[in-house]
Amino acid sequence: MEAFDASAEMCRLASGLIGQPVIQKTFEDVGDVSAFDGVWACASLLHVGRNRIDAVLERFSRSLKPNGVMFASYKLRDGEWEQDGRFFNGYGQDSFQELIKQHPSFALLSGQAAKMRNG
């Protein structure tokens, strides 16, 4: 298992919680190919702008083994905004489905859920 975060402080805290190293890197630093059975991106991709999300999803797609799965969660709000100095990008059901359609390595499971179909 590999864990990473862009924040050095989050890496330090997470390492202490899970008892293993957490690497400091960004989504753009993911370069592994067919290395992971799954990607867990809970409340993290919502900080990636629409101008960068396609490239990030492609990187995750390449990083998954055949039949790998990916979980990602977003705020159910369509568009980009800033709140308390932090950037957010949310999707409504329609805009999320449109995003997934742009990535043939994904298959929608239902409504707002998608499963990685890599391979």
C-alpha positions in Angstrom: 0.0 0.0 0.0 1.2 3.5 -0.8 -0.2 6.6 0.7 0.6 10.2 -0.4 -0.5 13.8 0.2 0.7 17.1 -1.1 1.0 18.5 2.4 4.1 17.7 4.4 2.1 18.2 7.6 -0.7 15.8 6.5 2.0 13.2 5.6 3.4 13.5 9.0 0.0 13.2 10.7 -1.2 10.3 8.5 2.1 8.4 8.9 1.5 8.4 12.7 -2.1 7.3 12.3 -1.5 4.4 9.9 1.9 3.3 11.1 3.6 3.5 7.7 5.3 6.2 5.6 3.1 8.7 3.7 4.9 10.2 0.7 4.7 13.8 -0.1 3.7 14.2 -3.7 0.9 15.7 -5.8 -1.6 14.1 -8.2 0.6 15.3 -11.0 3.5 13.3 -9.6 1.7 10.0 -9.9 3.6 8.2 -12.7 3.2 4.5 -11.7 1.9 2.2 -14.4 -0.3 -0.8 -13.5 0.9 -0.6 -9.9 -2.3 -0.4 -7.8 -5.3 -2.5 -7.2 -7.2 0.6 -6.2 -7.2 4.3 -5.7 -8.9 5.9 -2.7 -9.4 9.6 -3.3 -11.9 10.6 -0.6 -12.4 14.4 -0.5 -9.2 15.1 -2.3 -9.9 15.4 -6.0 -12.4 18.1 -5.1 -9.4 20.4 -4.8 -8.3 19.8 -8.5 -9.6 22.4 -10.9 -11.5 21.5 -14.1 -8.6 22.6 -16.1 -6.5 19.8 -14.5 -8.9 17.0 -13.6 -8.7 15.2 -17.0 -4.9 14.8 -16.7 -5.2 13.6 -13.1 -7.8 11.0 -14.0 -5.7 9.8 -16.8 -2.7 9.4 -14.5 -4.8 7.4 -12.0 -6.2 5.3 -14.8 -2.6 4.4 -15.9 -1.6 3.7 -12.4 -4.2 1.0 -11.9 -3.8 -2.7 -12.6 -6.3 -4.3 -15.0 -9.7 -4.3 -13.3 -8.5 -1.9 -10.7 -11.0 0.3 -8.9 -11.1 3.9 -7.9 -13.2 5.7 -5.3 -13.5 9.5 -5.5 -15.8 11.8 -3.6 -16.9 15.3 -4.5 -19.2 17.9 -3.0 -22.6 17.8 -4.8 -22.3 21.4 -6.1 -21.6 22.2 -9.7 -18.7 24.5 -10.4 -15.5 25.9 -8.8 -15.4 28.1 -5.8 -13.1 29.3 -2.9 -14.1 28.9 0.7 -11.9 29.9 3.7 -8.9 30.3 1.4 -9.3 26.8 -0.1 -10.1 25.9 -3.7 -13.0 23.5 -4.4 -14.4 21.9 -7.5 -17.8 20.1 -7.3 -20.0 18.3 -9.7 -23.7 17.8 -10.0 -25.0 14.5 -11.3 -25.1 15.6 -14.9 -21.6 17.3 -14.9 -20.1 14.3 -13.1 -21.6 11.9 -15.7 -20.2 14.1 -18.5 -16.7 14.0 -16.8 -16.8 10.2 -16.7 -17.9 10.0 -20.3 -14.7 11.7 -21.3 -12.7 8.8 -19.7 -13.4 5.5 -21.4 -11.4 3.7 -18.7 -14.3 4.5 -16.3 -17.7 2.8 -16.2 -20.6 4.4 -14.3 -22.0 2.1 -11.6 -25.0 4.3 -10.9 -26.0 8.0 -10.6 -22.9 9.5 -9.1 -20.7 6.4 -8.7 -18.1 5.2 -11.2 -15.9 2.2 -11.3 -12.5 2.1 -13.0 -12.4 -0.4 -15.8 -8.7 -0.5 -16.6 -7.8 -3.1 -19.2 
